[in-house]
Amino acid sequence: LWENGVMTGLDNLAHAIDINDLGQIVGKSSGSVLWDDGLVTHLGSRTQYPQDLNNLGQIVGDTGPIGPDEYYYAFLWIDGVRVEFGAEDSQALGINDRGQVVGWSGESAYLWEDGVMTDLGYLGGNLGFAQDINHCGQVAAVRATGGGLEALLWEDGRLTELGPTVVSVGANIHLSINDAGQIVGQSAGWGTDGLERHATLWTRNYDTR
């Protein structure tokens, strides 16, 4: 944990993944854990991979692999109770303070709220992945096309392409969105030296920088 120029080692936490405004940290030790001012809470006995944490201490991620086909299942952890949802092979990747959860299930993106999962579909591509959601309900998402992975903004059922750049080719990527609607991630394109990848900020007019 780095704060005010001081780096502090976190006991019983091998890998810190996310931190909220209260200073709570979710990560991995021998299993998935929530670290809160030195107190470590284990999130369950099954293999889990936490992905995001909101300011209410609610955690999302995926549980698995499970069964002979090694499927993953999305989960939501609230006040010591883990709820699994989604189809076979699903992930929960982002949660906001309204309890809205985004991720992917099967081959399409989804928005989960109050026990209801809304299928966002393939987002105009071959596959769709919702990766993060801000407190306004705007979703940073990715679709797979024949040319690679493209970054998108999903808002109230409308899709906005974030630019002509391909986010990544042959690699996993992750997008993050803040409450101002700014999105960060990776863009890539073919240059004189081959495929060139760059850290990218998409602003409100969704030009790349």
N, C-alpha and C positions, 0 to 999 in steps of 0.2 A: 504494500500500500504506500503510494507516494502522496505526501501532503505538505504543503508549504516548504518545499525543498528537502524534506526528510523522507527517506525510504525506510519502511518498517516491514520486517518479515512477518508473515501471517502464519502462526502456528496451526498445525493440522490442516493446512490448505496447500496442495501441491500446484494447483493451476487456477488462478483467478480469471473468471470469464466476463463478469459484468458487475457494475456497481450502481446503486441508485442514489438519489439525493439525500437519503438518510445515512449513507455510509455502509449500508448492508451490501455484502458481496456474495455472489453465487459462484461456485467453482467445483473443482474436483479434488478429492483426496483419495482414500480407498474407494469411495463412491462419490455421489453428488452431495454437496453440502451447501448450507447457507451460513455465512460467517457474519455475526452481528456483535461488534464491540468485544471480540474475543470469545464469544459463545458460539459454538459450532453445532448446528442442527443437521442431522443426516436426513436426507430426503427419501430414503427407502432402501430396501435391500436389493432390488432389481437393478440391473445395469441401466444407468440413466446418463443422458448428456444434456445438461441445462444449456439453454441458448440465450435467454433474456430474463430480466428482472425489472418489475415496475416499482413505483414508490410506495405501494401497499404491501410490498414483500411477496407478491405473487410471482411465481416462476413458471416458465414454459420451456419445453424441450422435447426430447424423444426418448423412449424406452426401447431397449432392444440390444442386439438382435434376439428375436423370439421365434421359436419353432424351427422346423427343418428348412424352411425357405428364408430364415433369418430376416423376418420383417421387422421394421421399426414402427412404433406407434407414438403419436403425439400425446403429450401429457401437459396438464395444468396442475400446479401445486399451490393450494390455498390453505393456510392455517393448519398445516399438518396432514391435509387430505389430498391425495393424488387422484386426479381424474384423467383417465385415458379416453381419447376420442379420435375420430378419423378412421379412414379405411386402412387396410393392410398397407404397410409401407408409407408412413406419413411422418411429418415433422411439424412442430410448432416452433417458429423462429422469432416472433416478435409479439410483445404485449404492451399496451398502453395503460394509463391509470383508470380508464373507463372499463378495463377488463376485456377489451377487444383483442382477439388473438388472430394472427395471420401465420400462414405457412403453406405447405403443399400436402396433398393427399392423393395417392395414386400418381396421376400425371398432371394434375391441375391445381391452381392456386385456390385458397379458401380464406374466408373471413368468418371467425367463430365469435358469437356473442350471446350470452345468456343461454347457453345450451343449444343454440341454433347455428348450424354450419351452413354458410352461404358459399356455393361453388362459384368461383370467379372465372373458371374455365381455363383455357390454354392461353388467354391474353393475346390472341391473334397469332400465336406461333404453334409449334408442335408440342411444347410443354410449357407450363406456367408455374412460377414460384413466387409467392408473396413473401418478402423477406423482413420488412420492418413496418411499423405503423406508429404514427405520432398521435398526440392527444386530440388532434382535430379529425382523426379518422382517415387521414391521407396515407396511402400505402405505397412503399417503394417495392417494386416488383421486377422480375426478370422473365423474359420469354426466350425459349430456345427456337432458333430458326436454322435454316440450312447453312447460314453464314456464321453461326455462333450464338452467343447470348446477348440480348439487348435489354437495356435498362428502361423502365417505364414508371410513370406515376399513375396509380389508380385512385380515383376520387369520385365517390357517389355514382359509380357505374361507368364513369368516363375514363378512357385511357389516353395518356399523353406520352408520346415518344420523347425521350430525353435527348435525342440527337442521333445523327447518322452513325455514330461510332459503335463498334461492337465492344461489349463489355469485356468479353474474354473468349478465347478460343481454346478448347481442350483443357479447361481448368475450372475449379470451383471459385466462386466469387461471392461477395456479400455487400449489400447496400445498407445504408443507414439514413434515416430521415429525421430532422428535428421539427419543432413546432412551427418554425418559419417556412417549412416546406422545402428547405435545402436538403439535397441528397448527396451523399458521398459514396464513392465506390471506385471502380477501376474501369478505364476505357482502354481500348487497344485498336491498333490499325497497322496496316502494312506500310513500312517505311523502307528506306534504302538499306537498312541492316536487317530486314525481315520484320517479324511481328514485334511491335513496340507497345509496351503496356505503361500506363501512366495513372497515378492517383488523380481522381477527378472530383470536382465540386460542380454540381448542377444547381444553378441559382433559380430564383422564382420564374425567370423567363426561359429557364431550361437550356440556356446556352452553356457549353462546357468551358471550363477554365483549366 
